[in-house]
Amino acid sequence: MSAAEKGWKDVPKGGLILDAGNAMEYETGDWRTYKPVWDEEKCIHCMICWVFCPDSSIKVEDGKMVGIDYKHCKGCGICSFECPRKAIEMVLETEENGEAGACE
């Protein structure tokens, strides 16, 4: 083992947050089974999805939704449930991608 690699004694205990604001360092999108698919034509940019997203996966530019960060979205479906215009639909990962187990 090189000096750069950590051994099992060096790894922090599970559940500990050692540095505040470090969620962007961990890509957690591979966990999901369902994926939110955004329909830009239905969207009124009310930003309710952004307010309720627990993973900050709603991409915003100039006060408008511009997409979804699939690297961090866990597929909880809260954005789809809360959207008043039903502009976000939850679909199985395999249906959206056309192949089993593929994630963006």
Steps between C-alpha positions, in 0.01 A plus 500: 500500500639839402511795739216667304258210562311483826474183701186384674606673822522835317148492357250704709210325672185477289251782525752762607509829312857618532474809278193721464366544148676201346201336327616613154806277541285184495315393188194316627287482186578134442274412793174580328254264335270773369626808319324838474451610140426871453261628231614856431179585309280429804731677746400846626826543697318537832807341667292286736709200391816688596359589843405141582795310346699355793809448283523842329473318167288760322724707271412870493625789289362854514215391727377225264532126508735378229530131581575232758836402647487123456837449670340591834128425450398190695160467330284568805222653284426797725555742209247310288247478783523872583495633141164676445525463120617136500807609301713233668420134444667213681605217269698183559867546420484206258202651312665840454838365395383199303737265681516336837699664777628800302520835677613839376 
